[in-house]
Amino acid sequence: MNLHKKALFFDVDDTMYDHLHPTRDALRTVLGLSERFPYEEAYHRIRYYSDVLSAKGGLLEGKAGQDELEDMREGRFVLALQEFGVNITREQAVDIQKEYLDRQYRIEPFEGATSLMDELSSAGYLVGLITNGLEDHQMSKIRAMALENHIAAEHIFVSGTVGYAKPDPRIFEVVNERTGTLAEHCCYIGDSWRNDVAGAVAANWRVIWFNHRKAAPESEVAGVYETAASYSELKKLLLYPTYV
């Protein structure tokens, strides 16, 4: 058992890599949107609707079928883009999703991400991933970034297989149980206020909000969190005692 071992777990989407890039490229390719379009704002709304629609159907816990998954993936583009005066058909949403998926599997980690993981492992930390989504989809992204070369397979947790999805604190409890760690010895790093910060705080983990997009907190959380905007800042927080 690792009851006294310190552990660090990372989110994947928009924490290990820039999730905006494949989204922006897909919108440009299918819709021909100009450089002036507010891609980052639209990205945040697409993620919002992705979370809302997934929660309704239990998609992130692996409780829905392919039809429900496709409805969510297409619906998030339709609903989000409407807010920016761009009305698209379901057929266009299908095309955006296809382009987006193709680019999802041609991604690279943020600068310093994998080297930090290696340094943490060398320093004696248990290092892993906790990500929302379906197993095949998330693992394809993990393999695209070659993260399996830096993290043991048994330390990768995908909500669709675990049966609980962030922000449900039970996914963090499952991680503690399966890795033999304690909440007070664990830290979670993620970009999503709702899923990552609120979820990990509720599980009594240490939390670092990877806020590289300089977003504002979406709500109050009943706990303490730290903030980093780059992997160099994360390194200072995690490896240098004067920053802890």
Secondary structure, DSSP 8 states (H G I E B T S, - for coil): --TT--EEEE--BTTTB-THHHHHHHHHHHH---TTS-HHHHHHHHHHHHHHHHHHHTGGGT-S-HHHHHHHHHHHHHHHHHTTT----HHHHHHHHHHHHHHHTS----TTHHHHHHHHHHTT-EEEEEE-S-HHHHHHHHHHTTGGGTS-GGGEEEHHHHS--TT-THHHHHHHHHHT--GGGEEEEES-IIIIIHHHHHTT-EEEEE-TT-----S--SS--EEESSHHHHHHHHH-GGG-
